[in-house]
Amino acid sequence: MANIAFSTPFTKSFSHSDATVGTSASEILAPTTNPYDKRVMLVIQNKSDTAVVQVIFATTGAIGLELQPNQSATLENYNGAVRAISDTAGTTVHIALALV
């Protein structure tokens, strides 16, 4: 499991959720619709011990950032859509999100 360290005066808390992804790309986080919501920090973790997940920061396409088993990625100040696809059906992906 990865260690995550960050420092920002704006983050008060994170919201957490799990999404199940399969072998077809699906949206795991919708873009922000409220112009006052700002995603300060976004952490996406592949919770599988065996599956590889592609995290796609676009509304189309099937190629993205590759997360190996139990690996995570952190993104700051991203308000767009997040989609994911796995090489294995039923893969759990965890999303931690901090808004300002």
A tleap script that builds the chain and sets N, CA, C and O, in Angstrom:
source leaprc.protein.ff14SB
mol = sequence {
  NMET ALA ASN ILE ALA PHE SER THR PRO PHE
  THR LYS SER PHE SER HIE SER ASP ALA THR
  VAL GLY THR SER ALA SER GLU ILE LEU ALA
  PRO THR THR ASN PRO TYR ASP LYS ARG VAL
  MET LEU VAL ILE GLN ASN LYS SER ASP THR
  ALA VAL VAL GLN VAL ILE PHE ALA THR THR
  GLY ALA ILE GLY LEU GLU LEU GLN PRO ASN
  GLN SER ALA THR LEU GLU ASN TYR ASN GLY
  ALA VAL ARG ALA ILE SER ASP THR ALA GLY
  THR THR VAL HIE ILE ALA LEU ALA LEU CVAL
}
set mol.1.N position { 0.846 -1.167 0.000 }
set mol.1.CA position { 0.000 0.000 0.000 }
set mol.1.C position { 0.893 1.232 0.000 }
set mol.1.O position { 1.919 1.265 0.679 }
set mol.2.N position { 0.502 2.232 -0.756 }
set mol.2.CA position { 1.276 3.463 -0.872 }
set mol.2.C position { 1.019 4.391 0.309 }
set mol.2.O position { -0.076 4.412 0.871 }
set mol.3.N position { 2.031 5.148 0.673 }
set mol.3.CA position { 1.880 6.200 1.676 }
set mol.3.C position { 1.597 7.500 0.958 }
set mol.3.O position { 2.234 7.799 -0.052 }
set mol.4.N position { 0.659 8.274 1.456 }
set mol.4.CA position { 0.278 9.521 0.825 }
set mol.4.C position { 0.544 10.651 1.811 }
set mol.4.O position { 0.052 10.636 2.939 }
set mol.5.N position { 1.329 11.632 1.371 }
set mol.5.CA position { 1.615 12.790 2.214 }
set mol.5.C position { 1.289 14.054 1.431 }
set mol.5.O position { 1.655 14.177 0.262 }
set mol.6.N position { 0.609 14.982 2.069 }
set mol.6.CA position { 0.313 16.254 1.432 }
set mol.6.C position { 0.136 17.314 2.500 }
set mol.6.O position { -0.077 17.015 3.675 }
set mol.7.N position { 0.228 18.554 2.064 }
set mol.7.CA position { 0.051 19.659 2.991 }
set mol.7.C position { -0.666 20.785 2.274 }
set mol.7.O position { -0.161 21.311 1.282 }
set mol.8.N position { -1.825 21.157 2.759 }
set mol.8.CA position { -2.569 22.277 2.199 }
set mol.8.C position { -3.452 22.865 3.297 }
set mol.8.O position { -4.050 22.117 4.072 }
set mol.9.N position { -3.541 24.165 3.373 }
set mol.9.CA position { -4.377 24.776 4.419 }
set mol.9.C position { -5.867 24.691 4.108 }
set mol.9.O position { -6.688 24.997 4.972 }
set mol.10.N position { -6.238 24.280 2.887 }
set mol.10.CA position { -7.633 24.304 2.478 }
set mol.10.C position { -8.373 23.001 2.731 }
set mol.10.O position { -9.602 23.005 2.810 }
set mol.11.N position { -7.667 21.893 2.861 }
set mol.11.CA position { -8.314 20.593 2.988 }
set mol.11.C position { -8.762 20.358 4.424 }
set mol.11.O position { -7.957 20.367 5.355 }
set mol.12.N position { -10.065 20.148 4.581 }
set mol.12.CA position { -10.618 19.877 5.900 }
set mol.12.C position { -10.906 18.401 6.078 }
set mol.12.O position { -10.766 17.864 7.177 }
set mol.13.N position { -11.309 17.743 5.004 }
set mol.13.CA position { -11.610 16.319 5.093 }
set mol.13.C position { -11.672 15.718 3.694 }
set mol.13.O position { -11.756 16.434 2.696 }
set mol.14.N position { -11.630 14.414 3.643 }
set mol.14.CA position { -11.773 13.669 2.398 }
set mol.14.C position { -13.102 12.934 2.410 }
set mol.14.O position { -13.585 12.522 3.465 }
set mol.15.N position { -13.688 12.772 1.231 }
set mol.15.CA position { -14.801 11.837 1.091 }
set mol.15.C position { -14.230 10.600 0.406 }
set mol.15.O position { -13.359 10.702 -0.458 }
set mol.16.N position { -14.726 9.441 0.800 }
set mol.16.CA position { -14.204 8.171 0.301 }
set mol.16.C position { -15.325 7.360 -0.324 }
set mol.16.O position { -16.453 7.351 0.167 }
set mol.17.N position { -14.996 6.677 -1.418 }
set mol.17.CA position { -15.953 5.762 -2.036 }
set mol.17.C position { -15.188 4.701 -2.811 }
set mol.17.O position { -14.041 4.904 -3.208 }
set mol.18.N position { -15.843 3.574 -3.017 }
set mol.18.CA position { -15.298 2.508 -3.849 }
set mol.18.C position { -16.145 2.403 -5.105 }
set mol.18.O position { -17.358 2.611 -5.072 }
set mol.19.N position { -15.496 2.082 -6.200 }
set mol.19.CA position { -16.182 1.830 -7.460 }
set mol.19.C position { -15.718 0.478 -7.972 }
set mol.19.O position { -14.566 0.091 -7.775 }
set mol.20.N position { -16.612 -0.229 -8.623 }
set mol.20.CA position { -16.256 -1.504 -9.235 }
set mol.20.C position { -16.132 -1.284 -10.728 }
set mol.20.O position { -17.062 -0.801 -11.373 }
set mol.21.N position { -14.980 -1.641 -11.274 }
set mol.21.CA position { -14.746 -1.467 -12.707 }
set mol.21.C position { -14.525 -2.819 -13.350 }
set mol.21.O position { -14.133 -3.787 -12.699 }
set mol.22.N position { -14.788 -2.860 -14.644 }
set mol.22.CA position { -14.641 -4.096 -15.392 }
set mol.22.C position { -13.781 -3.895 -16.625 }
set mol.22.O position { -12.921 -3.016 -16.664 }
set mol.23.N position { -14.022 -4.712 -17.620 }
set mol.23.CA position { -13.190 -4.715 -18.817 }
set mol.23.C position { -13.654 -3.709 -19.882 }
set mol.23.O position { -13.089 -3.652 -20.974 }
set mol.24.N position { -14.667 -2.934 -19.562 }
set mol.24.CA position { -15.096 -1.811 -20.407 }
set mol.24.C position { -14.950 -0.533 -19.586 }
set mol.24.O position { -15.252 -0.528 -18.392 }
set mol.25.N position { -14.495 0.539 -20.207 }
set mol.25.CA position { -14.290 1.801 -19.495 }
set mol.25.C position { -15.613 2.325 -18.952 }
set mol.25.O position { -16.627 2.329 -19.651 }
set mol.26.N position { -15.591 2.768 -17.692 }
set mol.26.CA position { -16.779 3.345 -17.073 }
set mol.26.C position { -16.371 4.525 -16.197 }
set mol.26.O position { -15.247 4.590 -15.700 }
set mol.27.N position { -17.301 5.451 -16.020 }
set mol.27.CA position { -17.034 6.638 -15.210 }
set mol.27.C position { -17.048 6.280 -13.733 }
set mol.27.O position { -18.014 5.698 -13.238 }
set mol.28.N position { -15.970 6.631 -13.027 }
set mol.28.CA position { -15.919 6.398 -11.581 }
set mol.28.C position { -16.060 7.702 -10.803 }
set mol.28.O position { -16.301 7.688 -9.596 }
set mol.29.N position { -15.909 8.828 -11.498 }
set mol.29.CA position { -16.098 10.136 -10.867 }
set mol.29.C position { -16.527 11.132 -11.936 }
set mol.29.O position { -15.819 11.348 -12.920 }
set mol.30.N position { -17.690 11.734 -11.733 }
set mol.30.CA position { -18.218 12.704 -12.691 }
set mol.30.C position { -17.476 14.031 -12.561 }
set mol.30.O position { -16.936 14.334 -11.497 }
set mol.31.N position { -17.443 14.819 -13.624 }
set mol.31.CA position { -16.842 16.152 -13.500 }
set mol.31.C position { -17.649 17.015 -12.540 }
set mol.31.O position { -18.846 16.797 -12.352 }
set mol.32.N position { -16.992 17.988 -11.939 }
set mol.32.CA position { -17.710 18.898 -11.056 }
set mol.32.C position { -18.659 19.751 -11.888 }
set mol.32.O position { -18.316 20.173 -12.992 }
set mol.33.N position { -19.838 20.000 -11.361 }
set mol.33.CA position { -20.812 20.820 -12.077 }
set mol.33.C position { -21.000 22.177 -11.420 }
set mol.33.O position { -21.453 23.128 -12.057 }
set mol.34.N position { -20.652 22.259 -10.149 }
set mol.34.CA position { -20.756 23.518 -9.425 }
set mol.34.C position { -19.431 24.267 -9.582 }
set mol.34.O position { -18.388 23.747 -9.188 }
set mol.35.N position { -19.450 25.477 -10.149 }
set mol.35.CA position { -18.190 26.207 -10.362 }
set mol.35.C position { -17.464 26.570 -9.069 }
set mol.35.O position { -16.291 26.941 -9.104 }
set mol.36.N position { -18.149 26.467 -7.927 }
set mol.36.CA position { -17.523 26.795 -6.647 }
set mol.36.C position { -16.855 25.583 -5.986 }
set mol.36.O position { -16.094 25.731 -5.029 }
set mol.37.N position { -17.148 24.373 -6.508 }
set mol.37.CA position { -16.487 23.169 -6.000 }
set mol.37.C position { -15.122 23.041 -6.667 }
set mol.37.O position { -15.028 23.035 -7.894 }
set mol.38.N position { -14.093 22.941 -5.886 }
set mol.38.CA position { -12.732 22.778 -6.394 }
set mol.38.C position { -12.136 21.540 -5.768 }
set mol.38.O position { -12.027 21.449 -4.546 }
set mol.39.N position { -11.749 20.587 -6.592 }
set mol.39.CA position { -11.087 19.390 -6.092 }
set mol.39.C position { -9.627 19.728 -5.817 }
set mol.39.O position { -8.839 19.924 -6.743 }
set mol.40.N position { -9.284 19.792 -4.570 }
set mol.40.CA position { -7.919 20.119 -4.178 }
set mol.40.C position { -7.033 18.895 -4.331 }
set mol.40.O position { -5.889 19.001 -4.772 }
set mol.41.N position { -7.556 17.741 -3.971 }
set mol.41.CA position { -6.771 16.512 -4.002 }
set mol.41.C position { -7.671 15.354 -4.413 }
set mol.41.O position { -8.797 15.225 -3.933 }
set mol.42.N position { -7.157 14.513 -5.310 }
set mol.42.CA position { -7.862 13.330 -5.763 }
set mol.42.C position { -6.888 12.166 -5.700 }
set mol.42.O position { -5.820 12.215 -6.310 }
set mol.43.N position { -7.247 11.122 -4.967 }
set mol.43.CA position { -6.419 9.924 -4.855 }
set mol.43.C position { -7.235 8.754 -5.381 }
set mol.43.O position { -8.379 8.556 -4.972 }
set mol.44.N position { -6.650 7.982 -6.284 }
set mol.44.CA position { -7.306 6.802 -6.839 }
set mol.44.C position { -6.413 5.606 -6.563 }
set mol.44.O position { -5.228 5.615 -6.897 }
set mol.45.N position { -6.988 4.569 -5.948 }
set mol.45.CA position { -6.210 3.392 -5.579 }
set mol.45.C position { -6.819 2.136 -6.193 }
set mol.45.O position { -8.023 1.902 -6.095 }
set mol.46.N position { -5.974 1.340 -6.823 }
set mol.46.CA position { -6.356 0.018 -7.289 }
set mol.46.C position { -6.267 -0.914 -6.083 }
set mol.46.O position { -5.170 -1.174 -5.590 }
set mol.47.N position { -7.403 -1.422 -5.597 }
set mol.47.CA position { -7.409 -2.248 -4.393 }
set mol.47.C position { -7.214 -3.734 -4.678 }
set mol.47.O position { -7.221 -4.547 -3.754 }
set mol.48.N position { -7.045 -4.087 -5.922 }
set mol.48.CA position { -6.878 -5.492 -6.276 }
set mol.48.C position { -5.448 -5.971 -6.008 }
set mol.48.O position { -4.496 -5.197 -6.106 }
set mol.49.N position { -5.314 -7.236 -5.674 }
set mol.49.CA position { -3.997 -7.852 -5.506 }
set mol.49.C position { -3.444 -8.389 -6.820 }
set mol.49.O position { -2.272 -8.758 -6.895 }
set mol.50.N position { -4.291 -8.434 -7.870 }
set mol.50.CA position { -3.852 -9.038 -9.130 }
set mol.50.C position { -4.159 -8.212 -10.379 }
set mol.50.O position { -3.415 -8.294 -11.356 }
set mol.51.N position { -5.215 -7.433 -10.376 }
set mol.51.CA position { -5.664 -6.729 -11.585 }
set mol.51.C position { -4.862 -5.453 -11.850 }
set mol.51.O position { -4.357 -4.817 -10.925 }
set mol.52.N position { -4.758 -5.096 -13.125 }
set mol.52.CA position { -4.155 -3.838 -13.561 }
set mol.52.C position { -5.292 -2.936 -14.036 }
set mol.52.O position { -6.160 -3.376 -14.789 }
set mol.53.N position { -5.289 -1.677 -13.599 }
set mol.53.CA position { -6.354 -0.726 -13.923 }
set mol.53.C position { -5.774 0.436 -14.713 }
set mol.53.O position { -4.703 0.946 -14.381 }
set mol.54.N position { -6.483 0.856 -15.763 }
set mol.54.CA position { -6.157 2.081 -16.486 }
set mol.54.C position { -7.099 3.162 -15.967 }
set mol.54.O position { -8.315 2.973 -15.967 }
set mol.55.N position { -6.553 4.291 -15.525 }
set mol.55.CA position { -7.348 5.431 -15.073 }
set mol.55.C position { -7.284 6.481 -16.169 }
set mol.55.O position { -6.203 6.939 -16.540 }
set mol.56.N position { -8.445 6.861 -16.683 }
set mol.56.CA position { -8.540 7.729 -17.856 }
set mol.56.C position { -9.122 9.069 -17.438 }
set mol.56.O position { -10.243 9.137 -16.934 }
set mol.57.N position { -8.364 10.128 -17.647 }
set mol.57.CA position { -8.795 11.475 -17.284 }
set mol.57.C position { -9.368 12.175 -18.504 }
set mol.57.O position { -8.887 13.231 -18.914 }
set mol.58.N position { -10.400 11.574 -19.076 }
set mol.58.CA position { -11.074 12.102 -20.266 }
set mol.58.C position { -12.422 11.404 -20.398 }
set mol.58.O position { -12.642 10.355 -19.791 }
set mol.59.N position { -13.320 11.978 -21.183 }
set mol.59.CA position { -14.642 11.384 -21.357 }
set mol.59.C position { -14.667 10.316 -22.436 }
set mol.59.O position { -15.660 9.599 -22.565 }
set mol.60.N position { -13.594 10.192 -23.218 }
set mol.60.CA position { -13.503 9.166 -24.254 }
set mol.60.C position { -12.135 8.499 -24.181 }
set mol.60.O position { -11.222 8.988 -23.517 }
set mol.61.N position { -12.015 7.384 -24.870 }
set mol.61.CA position { -10.744 6.671 -24.936 }
set mol.61.C position { -10.655 5.554 -23.921 }
set mol.61.O position { -11.460 5.471 -22.993 }
set mol.62.N position { -9.654 4.683 -24.110 }
set mol.62.CA position { -9.484 3.534 -23.225 }
set mol.62.C position { -8.042 3.390 -22.757 }
set mol.62.O position { -7.679 2.365 -22.181 }
set mol.63.N position { -7.227 4.390 -22.994 }
set mol.63.CA position { -5.833 4.359 -22.557 }
set mol.63.C position { -5.655 5.443 -21.508 }
set mol.63.O position { -6.085 6.581 -21.697 }
set mol.64.N position { -5.022 5.086 -20.410 }
set mol.64.CA position { -4.818 6.068 -19.353 }
set mol.64.C position { -3.619 5.723 -18.505 }
set mol.64.O position { -2.736 4.972 -18.921 }
set mol.65.N position { -3.597 6.266 -17.343 }
set mol.65.CA position { -2.546 6.020 -16.373 }
set mol.65.C position { -2.717 4.604 -15.828 }
set mol.65.O position { -3.793 4.249 -15.346 }
set mol.66.N position { -1.668 3.800 -15.903 }
set mol.66.CA position { -1.766 2.407 -15.474 }
set mol.66.C position { -1.434 2.265 -13.998 }
set mol.66.O position { -0.373 2.689 -13.541 }
set mol.67.N position { -2.361 1.660 -13.259 }
set mol.67.CA position { -2.141 1.370 -11.847 }
set mol.67.C position { -1.972 -0.138 -11.686 }
set mol.67.O position { -2.881 -0.913 -11.986 }
set mol.68.N position { -0.816 -0.534 -11.217 }
set mol.68.CA position { -0.546 -1.932 -10.921 }
set mol.68.C position { -1.329 -2.320 -9.659 }
set mol.68.O position { -1.870 -1.445 -8.984 }
set mol.69.N position { -1.397 -3.612 -9.332 }
set mol.69.CA position { -2.119 -4.028 -8.129 }
set mol.69.C position { -1.668 -3.253 -6.885 }
set mol.69.O position { -0.474 -3.104 -6.629 }
set mol.70.N position { -2.643 -2.766 -6.126 }
set mol.70.CA position { -2.441 -2.021 -4.876 }
set mol.70.C position { -1.678 -0.709 -5.047 }
set mol.70.O position { -1.167 -0.165 -4.068 }
set mol.71.N position { -1.597 -0.210 -6.239 }
set mol.71.CA position { -0.923 1.063 -6.485 }
set mol.71.C position { -1.939 2.194 -6.491 }
set mol.71.O position { -3.119 1.972 -6.764 }
set mol.72.N position { -1.483 3.416 -6.189 }
set mol.72.CA position { -2.375 4.574 -6.194 }
set mol.72.C position { -1.753 5.713 -6.982 }
set mol.72.O position { -0.550 5.738 -7.241 }
set mol.73.N position { -2.611 6.656 -7.357 }
set mol.73.CA position { -2.183 7.871 -8.050 }
set mol.73.C position { -2.851 9.053 -7.367 }
set mol.73.O position { -3.995 8.961 -6.921 }
set mol.74.N position { -2.130 10.160 -7.288 }
set mol.74.CA position { -2.648 11.378 -6.675 }
set mol.74.C position { -2.626 12.491 -7.705 }
set mol.74.O position { -1.653 12.666 -8.438 }
set mol.75.N position { -3.713 13.236 -7.745 }
set mol.75.CA position { -3.833 14.345 -8.681 }
set mol.75.C position { -4.354 15.553 -7.917 }
set mol.75.O position { -5.231 15.421 -7.063 }
set mol.76.N position { -3.825 16.710 -8.215 }
set mol.76.CA position { -4.273 17.934 -7.568 }
set mol.76.C position { -4.984 18.834 -8.564 }
set mol.76.O position { -4.606 18.909 -9.732 }
set mol.77.N position { -6.015 19.513 -8.091 }
set mol.77.CA position { -6.720 20.535 -8.868 }
set mol.77.C position { -7.270 20.026 -10.190 }
set mol.77.O position { -7.171 20.712 -11.208 }
set mol.78.N position { -7.844 18.837 -10.186 }
set mol.78.CA position { -8.468 18.272 -11.391 }
set mol.78.C position { -9.965 18.187 -11.167 }
set mol.78.O position { -10.417 17.566 -10.205 }
set mol.79.N position { -10.740 18.808 -12.052 }
set mol.79.CA position { -12.194 18.859 -11.894 }
set mol.79.C position { -12.958 18.110 -12.971 }
set mol.79.O position { -14.187 18.167 -13.002 }
set mol.80.N position { -12.260 17.410 -13.857 }
set mol.80.CA position { -12.905 16.705 -14.955 }
set mol.80.C position { -13.367 15.305 -14.587 }
set mol.80.O position { -13.297 14.886 -13.432 }
set mol.81.N position { -13.838 14.600 -15.597 }
set mol.81.CA position { -14.310 13.229 -15.424 }
set mol.81.C position { -13.136 12.281 -15.210 }
set mol.81.O position { -12.029 12.509 -15.698 }
set mol.82.N position { -13.408 11.217 -14.472 }
set mol.82.CA position { -12.432 10.142 -14.284 }
set mol.82.C position { -13.124 8.837 -14.665 }
set mol.82.O position { -14.184 8.501 -14.136 }
set mol.83.N position { -12.507 8.112 -15.589 }
set mol.83.CA position { -13.022 6.807 -16.006 }
set mol.83.C position { -11.960 5.764 -15.734 }
set mol.83.O position { -10.783 6.094 -15.589 }
set mol.84.N position { -12.369 4.503 -15.664 }
set mol.84.CA position { -11.407 3.436 -15.400 }
set mol.84.C position { -11.807 2.176 -16.160 }
set mol.84.O position { -12.977 1.951 -16.470 }
set mol.85.N position { -10.800 1.373 -16.445 }
set mol.85.CA position { -10.989 0.075 -17.088 }
set mol.85.C position { -9.963 -0.877 -16.481 }
set mol.85.O position { -8.839 -0.478 -16.177 }
set mol.86.N position { -10.350 -2.123 -16.309 }
set mol.86.CA position { -9.468 -3.113 -15.706 }
set mol.86.C position { -9.249 -4.280 -16.671 }
set mol.86.O position { -10.025 -4.489 -17.604 }
set mol.87.N position { -8.188 -5.025 -16.428 }
set mol.87.CA position { -7.978 -6.242 -17.204 }
set mol.87.C position { -8.751 -7.418 -16.613 }
set mol.87.O position { -8.716 -8.526 -17.148 }
set mol.88.N position { -9.455 -7.166 -15.495 }
set mol.88.CA position { -10.219 -8.192 -14.789 }
set mol.88.C position { -11.576 -7.615 -14.385 }
set mol.88.O position { -11.649 -6.513 -13.842 }
set mol.89.N position { -12.634 -8.351 -14.646 }
set mol.89.CA position { -13.969 -7.894 -14.244 }
set mol.89.C position { -14.084 -7.830 -12.724 }
set mol.89.O position { -13.476 -8.632 -12.015 }
set mol.90.N position { -14.862 -6.876 -12.231 }
set mol.90.CA position { -15.147 -6.777 -10.802 }
set mol.90.C position { -13.998 -6.255 -9.959 }
set mol.90.O position { -13.860 -6.648 -8.801 }
set mol.91.N position { -13.169 -5.378 -10.513 }
set mol.91.CA position { -12.029 -4.818 -9.790 }
set mol.91.C position { -12.470 -3.613 -8.963 }
set mol.91.O position { -13.163 -2.732 -9.472 }
set mol.92.N position { -12.079 -3.570 -7.706 }
set mol.92.CA position { -12.441 -2.449 -6.831 }
set mol.92.C position { -11.379 -1.356 -6.912 }
set mol.92.O position { -10.180 -1.605 -6.786 }
set mol.93.N position { -11.867 -0.142 -7.127 }
set mol.93.CA position { -11.015 1.050 -7.162 }
set mol.93.C position { -11.517 1.988 -6.069 }
set mol.93.O position { -12.717 2.247 -5.978 }
set mol.94.N position { -10.616 2.493 -5.247 }
set mol.94.CA position { -10.999 3.415 -4.178 }
set mol.94.C position { -10.703 4.857 -4.618 }
set mol.94.O position { -9.677 5.138 -5.237 }
set mol.95.N position { -11.633 5.758 -4.281 }
set mol.95.CA position { -11.510 7.164 -4.626 }
set mol.95.C position { -11.572 7.980 -3.338 }
set mol.95.O position { -12.532 7.874 -2.574 }
set mol.96.N position { -10.549 8.789 -3.104 }
set mol.96.CA position { -10.543 9.728 -1.983 }
set mol.96.C position { -10.493 11.125 -2.594 }
set mol.96.O position { -9.667 11.404 -3.463 }
set mol.97.N position { -11.381 11.995 -2.130 }
set mol.97.CA position { -11.563 13.282 -2.775 }
set mol.97.C position { -11.674 14.382 -1.726 }
set mol.97.O position { -12.460 14.274 -0.785 }
set mol.98.N position { -10.885 15.439 -1.892 }
set mol.98.CA position { -10.962 16.600 -1.007 }
set mol.98.C position { -11.447 17.791 -1.836 }
set mol.98.O position { -10.861 18.125 -2.865 }
set mol.99.N position { -12.510 18.414 -1.377 }
set mol.99.CA position { -13.070 19.594 -2.042 }
set mol.99.C position { -12.832 20.828 -1.196 }
set mol.99.O position { -12.701 20.748 0.026 }
set mol.100.N position { -12.779 21.965 -1.862 }
set mol.100.CA position { -12.742 23.244 -1.163 }
set mol.100.C position { -14.027 23.960 -1.505 }
set mol.100.O position { -14.253 25.077 -1.040 }
savepdb mol mol.pdb
quit
